[in-house]
């Protein structure tokens, strides 16, 4: 088969290795920390998490400059633990979920909040609010066979050095194995899939010139700067 043109394969750096992790799909989990669910007007005792997606090429490496996107006046950060899938599976029970995990990273779900809320209120999809260019900054990946499977650890984010989000991944409403169980009941998970597992309370806006730093203790940190201008 001859392709009409070549397309760059999105990929993520792997800590300590020259190989890179090719990205297949980027899944995201909504409302997976109780306090964040409340700050978004939901009831975490009643509403289960739900899933949405970003394009694979929305990822951008830690250390990058991220262009403030067009068509928004309210760009928000959301700090997250990221799970990388390394083994195909569908209908995966949570007892077997960790066997499908290749590794972990930390990431930021950038959100055009005004577009997201307008779509939500009108019953329309969130794509424009969530799936834009450079909307998924991510650190290097760390292999689970060396890192293990983190169950707890501080998750935090700062804007220009001021702490905005500060929680623990042990407070996830749905754990990583439970997320994989639910998600694999909707989609056949593939090697190269990334799962942004949800954000704690404290989300808020950033503007050009702001520096976003954050991390999950025991996993990694991330550092990006928001700049004016066009993406890519």
N, C-alpha and C positions, 0 to 999 in steps of 0.2 A: 504494500500500500504506500502510495506517495502522498504526503501531506501537502496541502496548498501552501502553507507557510508554517514556520516554527513558532511555538509558544513556549515561553519560559516556564519551567516547572517550579512552582513555589516550594520552598524548603526552609527548614529551621536548623540552626547550628546545634551541634551536639557537644556538650562540654567535654573537653579533653580529647576530642577526636577530629580527624579531618573529614570523615563522612558527614553527610547532612541527612536530615530526616525529611523525606518528600511528603508534602501535604496533599491529602486527598479531599477531605471535607473539614469544615470548622463548624462544630455544633456548640451552642451556648444554652445554659440552663437559666431560666428566669426564676426569681423569688425563692432562692435557696438558702437565705439567712433570714431568720424571723424578723429582726429589726429592720432590715432593708425592705422586706415585704410590707411591713407596717408603714415605712416612710413613703412607699409608693401607693399607699391606700388599699392594700390587700390584707386579708386575714390569714396568717400563716397556719392557723389551726384548722382552716377549712380548705384553703386553696393549695393543691399540689403544685410542684414546679412544672413548668412547661418548657418546650424547646423551640429555638429558632436557629437560623444559620447565617453565617457570613461567607462570602466567597473565599476560596483558598488563598487568592492573591491579596486579600485584605491584611495579611500578616506583615509585620515590619519588625526588624530586629531592635533589641535594646541598644541604646546609644544613638539611635537615629533622630533626625529632625522630622516631625510629623506636621504636615501642612494643615492649618485650620480649614476644615471642609467648607464648600459653598453651601448656600441655601439654609444656613442655621445662624441663630443668635444665641444658642444655648448648648454648647458642646460639653458633655459630661464625661468624667472618668469613672470606671468601675474596676477595682482591683480583683483578680481572680487566680485561684489555683487552676492549672491546666493539666489535663491528663492526655497522654499520647497513646493511641491504640497501635499495637503491633501485630495483632493476630485477628484474622477474619472470624466473625461470629454473628449469629442471629438467635434471638430468643435465649440469651445468655442468663442463667440463674446467677444471683448475686454471689453464691458460694464459689462460682468459677470465674467471676469477673476479673479478679486480679491477674489471672493467667493471660488475659488479653491486653494487659497494660504494658506498653514498652517503657514508659517513663513519665516524668513530670517536669513542668516548667511553671513560671508565673507569667501572667498576661494581664493586659488592660483591655476591657471592652469599652472602646470609645463610642459614645452615643450622641446623635443629634436629638437631644431630648425633646425639643419643640416639635420636630417632625414625628418622633415616636408617639408622643402624647396625642398629637392631632390625629394620627392614624388610629390609635387605640380608641379615641373618643368617637371616631366615625366608623369603627368596625372594620378597618382596612388593614392590610398586612404592614409589618414593621420594616420592610426591606430598606426603605430610604433612610430610616432613623438608625438602623443598626449595621447595614451591609455595605457601607461606602468604602472608598479607597483608604487604606492605611488605618482602618478602624480596629485592628487587632494586634497591637504591639505584643511581643513575646520575648522572653529571655531564652537563653540556650536550654536545651533539653538535657535532663539527667536520667540515665538509665535506671530502671527500677531494680535491676539485679545488683546495683551498687548502692543506690539511695534507699531502697526499701519502698514501702507504701505508707506515706505519711498519714497519720490519723489525727494529729493535732499539731499546732504550731501557730505562732502569731502571724496574722496576715495584716498588712498595713500599707498605707499610701500617704504620701506627702506631696503638697504643691508648694514649690519654692521653699521647701524645708518645713512647712507647717503641716503637722499630722492632721489628716482629714478622715481617714478610715483606720480603725484599729480594733481588731477582733481576733478570732482563732478559727482555724479551719475545722476544729472539733465541733464548732457550732453549725456546721452544714446541716440543714434539715434532712436532706437526702445525701447519704454518703456516696463516695465514688462507686463502690460496688452496686449500690441501689440505683444510681444514675445509669450505669451501664446496663443493668437489668432492664430498666424502663426504656432507655433509648434503643437498645437492641431489639425490643419488641415492636419498634416502629420502623427501624431501618436496619439493614444488614451492615454491621460495622466492618470497616476495612482497615488494613494496615495503612497508616498515614493519616487517619482521622485524629483530629484534636477536639477535646471537649473542654470548653471554658465552663467551670463548675458553679459559677454564681458569685455574687459580690455581697460583702457585708454593708451595714448602714454607713452613711456619711458621704454618699455620692454628691457631686456638685460640679460647678462649671469651671472651665479653664479658658484662657484667652491666649493669643499669640504672645510669645515671650515667656510663658510659664514653663517651668521644669517640673515634670512628674517623676517621682521616684517611689519605689515600693518593693514589696517582696513578701515571701513566706519563709519564716525561719526554718532552716533545714533543707530548703529547696534552692532558692536563688533570689536575686534582686533584679530590678529593671529600672531603666533610666531613659526617658525620652524628653525632648523639648518640643513644644508647640510653636510653630512659626507661621508667619503670614505667607501667602502665595499658593500656587497650584501644587497638588500632589503629583509626585513622580515626574 
